[in-house]
Every structure is written in structure tokens, then in C-alpha cells.
Amino acid sequence: MLRRLTLVLASAAAVALLATSVAFANTIERYSFSFTQGNHLDCSQFNPSWEFYDDYTDFYDVTGQAVLDDNGNVVSTLEHIHHVSNDVNSVTGLTLHEHNHYVVKRDFLKGLTTVDGAQGIMQRPGQGIVIHTTGHRAYTFADGLIASGGPEMSSDEDFCRAVAP
């Protein structure tokens, strides 16, 4: 969940920068950007026998479009996100990969963000699906998550369990 929130904030910042550099007149502006982020997760916080870290690197490719009003303000965005993640057990070296495609829609007038598609899919040989978040999620800018449809199995503990020995 934290990984997705980071993406939402990063792409919102890119849209804000875009709005300052485009012509006005109720137009649609297209954009794309990529970014990488990495970190590690101490898995012992979930299970004392998990004496390892989930060292992960996330790669994002974003293509989108922004709708601007007559004053040049962004009123909505639509983005396709391609996300790949490499999760590595710091002790055993076991490496698993996420492959995700989803769409993020933001309506700045209503203060609403929706996320639809494969937001977190990871399989482990011999175990099958170990991370599975797909479907529809809706968030308000003020209150956060307000609607969720589809499986949600992608907590930090789920990622640690996925790469555990």
C-alpha cells in the first residue's frame, strides 16, 4: 500500500509541474515519465524467525494525459502505470518479481482518485500467487480509501512472507 501511495504522490507532483509549462485553452496535454525507488523492509517485525530484509527496487513507467481548463489549471488526469518490482531476500538471495499494469484517474474538481487493474501481482515457483491486489480502489484527497473491490493481498507482511525461506 505504501508503494502505491508513493506513486500517487510522485505522479501528482509531475502533473503539477506540467500545469505550469503548458498553454491554456481547455486542452489535453500528454506526458510520460519514469522513476525508480528502492528500500528494504525489516521482516523480523512480523515474525521473529524472519531474520532477513526484503530488499526491493520498484521501476515505474507512466504515460498520461492531463485535461486543463481555460485558465491552464489541471482538472483531471488519466495515467497508465507499468510497474515492475524486484524483491530480494537479503539472506538467501531468493528474488521474486512483480509485473503490474493499472490505470490511475484523478479528478481534481471532485477530489477523487481511482485505481483500476493489476496493482500487485507476484508468483513464487511451487507456491503460486503470493501477492495479489487487483480490481478497483477509490480514494478521496481528504479521507483516503473509500471503496475497494477485488483481492487485497499486498501488505508489507505479505511481501516478507513471499520471500521467506
C-alpha positions in Angstrom: 0.0 0.0 0.0 2.8 2.4 0.9 4.4 1.8 -2.5 1.2 2.8 -4.3 0.8 5.9 -2.2 4.4 7.0 -3.2 3.5 6.6 -6.8 0.3 8.6 -6.4 2.3 11.5 -4.8 5.1 11.3 -7.4 2.7 11.4 -10.3 0.6 14.2 -8.8 3.8 16.3 -8.4 4.7 15.7 -12.1 1.2 16.8 -13.1 1.6 20.0 -11.1 4.8 20.8 -12.8 3.2 20.0 -16.2 0.5 22.5 -15.5 3.0 25.4 -15.1 4.6 24.7 -18.5 1.7 24.2 -21.0 -0.6 26.5 -22.9 -4.1 27.2 -21.7 -7.4 26.9 -23.5 -9.1 23.7 -22.2 -6.6 21.4 -23.8 -5.3 17.9 -23.3 -1.6 17.6 -22.7 0.2 14.2 -22.9 3.2 13.4 -20.8 5.4 10.4 -19.7 8.0 9.8 -17.1 9.8 7.0 -15.4 11.3 6.6 -12.0 12.9 4.0 -9.7 12.7 3.7 -6.0 14.2 1.2 -3.7 14.2 0.4 0.0 14.3 -2.5 2.4 11.8 -3.9 4.8 12.8 -5.5 8.1 10.8 -8.7 8.1 11.6 -9.6 11.7 9.0 -7.1 12.8 6.3 -9.6 11.6 7.9 -12.9 12.6 10.9 -13.2 14.9 12.2 -16.1 12.8 12.3 -14.0 9.7 15.8 -12.6 10.2 16.1 -11.0 6.8 15.2 -8.0 4.9 13.0 -7.7 1.7 15.3 -5.5 -0.4 13.1 -4.2 -3.2 13.5 -2.0 -6.2 10.5 -0.7 -8.0 10.5 0.6 -11.6 7.7 2.7 -12.9 6.9 3.9 -16.4 4.0 6.3 -16.5 2.2 7.6 -19.6 -0.7 10.0 -19.1 -2.7 12.9 -20.2 -3.9 16.0 -18.3 -7.0 18.0 -19.0 -6.6 21.7 -18.4 -9.3 24.3 -18.0 -9.4 27.6 -19.8 -7.1 29.1 -17.2 -4.5 26.3 -17.5 -5.4 24.5 -14.3 -5.3 20.7 -14.3 -8.8 19.5 -13.8 -8.2 15.8 -14.4 -5.5 13.2 -15.3 -5.5 9.7 -16.7 -2.4 7.6 -16.4 -1.3 4.1 -17.4 1.3 2.7 -15.0 3.6 -0.1 -15.9 5.3 -1.3 -12.7 8.0 -3.9 -12.2 9.4 -4.8 -8.8 12.3 -7.0 -7.8 12.1 -8.3 -4.2 15.2 -10.0 -2.8 15.6 -11.9 0.5 18.7 -10.3 1.9 20.0 -13.7 3.4 19.1 -16.3 0.8 19.1 -14.2 -2.3 15.7 -15.5 -3.4 14.4 -13.0 -5.9 10.7 -12.6 -6.9 9.3 -10.2 -9.5 6.1 -8.2 -9.6 4.6 -7.3 -13.0 1.7 -4.8 -12.9 -0.4 -2.7 -15.2 -3.0 -0.3 -13.9 -4.8 2.9 -14.7 -5.0 5.9 -12.3 -7.6 8.6 -12.8 -7.6 11.8 -10.8 -10.5 14.3 -10.7 -9.1 17.4 -9.1 -12.5 19.1 -9.1 -14.1 16.2 -7.1 -11.0 15.4 -5.1 -11.1 11.8 -6.2 -8.6 9.3 -7.4 -9.4 5.8 -8.8 -7.0 3.0 -9.4 -8.1 0.1 -11.7 -6.2 -3.0 -12.8 -3.4 -5.3 -11.7 -1.8 -3.2 -8.9 0.2 -6.0 -7.4 0.8 -9.5 -8.9 3.7 -11.8 -7.8 4.1 -15.5 -8.1 6.5 -17.8 -6.4 7.5 -21.1 -8.1 5.9 -24.0 -6.2 3.6 -21.7 -4.3 1.6 -19.8 -6.9 0.3 -16.3 -6.3 1.9 -14.7 -3.2 1.0 -11.1 -3.9 -2.4 -10.3 -5.4 -4.0 -6.9 -5.5 -6.3 -6.3 -8.4 -9.6 -4.6 -9.1 -10.9 -1.2 -8.3 -9.8 1.2 -5.5 -11.2 4.8 -4.9 -9.6 7.4 -2.7 -10.7 10.9 -1.8 -8.0 13.5 -1.4 -9.3 14.2 2.1 -10.3 10.8 3.5 -8.1 8.3 1.7 -9.5 4.9 0.7 -13.3 5.0 0.4 -14.0 1.9 -1.9 -12.3 -1.3 -2.7 -13.2 -4.1 -4.9 -11.1 -7.2 -5.7 -8.5 -9.1 -3.8 -6.1 -7.2 -1.5 -3.0 -9.2 -0.5 0.0 -6.9 -0.6 0.8 -5.7 2.9 4.4 -5.4 4.0 3.9 -8.7 5.9 2.7 -10.3 2.7 5.9 -9.3 0.8 8.0 -10.7 3.7 6.1 -13.9 3.6 6.6 -14.1 -0.2 10.4 -14.1 0.1 10.6 -16.0 3.4 12.5 -19.3 3.3 
